[in-house]
Every structure is written in C-alpha cells, then in structure tokens.
Amino acid sequence: MITALIFGIHGIVWGGAFLILIYLIIRRVKEKEEETFEDRDN
C-alpha cells in the first residue's frame, strides 16, 4: 500500500515536471516568433 502511494506521488511529480517543461518550450517558441530585431546597416 505504502509503496503504491510513493510510486503514485513520484509519477505525479514527474508528470507535472514534464508538463511544465512542455509548456515552457511552447511559450519560448511563441515568443521567438514574435521577436523583432532592428535593422542595422554596417
């Protein structure tokens, strides 16, 4: 019983970390698409 509870909590933690990682990657891709850089003549 305790082992199953520990593995369940462990799975929830890793699943949450994975979802946060996916969210951050998607957010960064969207930010990168909206970036504008000034044009400089050298």
C-alpha positions as CSV (number, residue, x, y, z in Angstrom):
1,M,0.0,0.0,0.0
2,I,2.7,2.5,1.0
3,T,4.8,1.5,-2.0
4,A,2.0,2.1,-4.4
5,L,1.4,5.5,-2.7
6,I,5.0,6.5,-3.1
7,F,5.1,5.4,-6.7
8,G,1.9,7.3,-7.4
9,I,3.3,10.5,-5.9
10,H,6.5,10.0,-7.8
11,G,4.6,9.7,-11.0
12,I,2.5,12.8,-10.3
13,V,5.7,14.8,-9.6
14,W,7.4,13.6,-12.8
15,G,4.3,14.1,-14.9
16,G,3.9,17.6,-13.6
17,A,7.5,18.4,-14.3
18,F,7.1,17.1,-17.8
19,L,4.0,19.2,-18.4
20,I,5.8,22.3,-17.1
21,L,8.7,21.6,-19.5
22,I,6.4,21.3,-22.5
23,Y,4.6,24.5,-21.5
24,L,7.9,26.4,-21.3
25,I,9.1,25.1,-24.6
26,I,5.8,26.1,-26.3
27,R,5.9,29.5,-24.7
28,R,9.5,30.1,-25.8
29,V,8.7,29.1,-29.4
30,K,5.8,31.6,-29.5
31,E,8.0,34.4,-28.0
32,K,10.6,33.7,-30.6
33,E,8.1,34.1,-33.4
34,E,7.1,37.5,-32.1
35,E,10.6,38.8,-31.6
36,T,11.5,41.8,-33.8
37,F,15.1,42.9,-34.3
38,E,16.1,46.4,-35.5
39,D,17.8,46.5,-38.9
40,R,21.3,47.9,-38.8
41,D,23.4,49.0,-41.7
42,N,27.0,48.2,-41.3
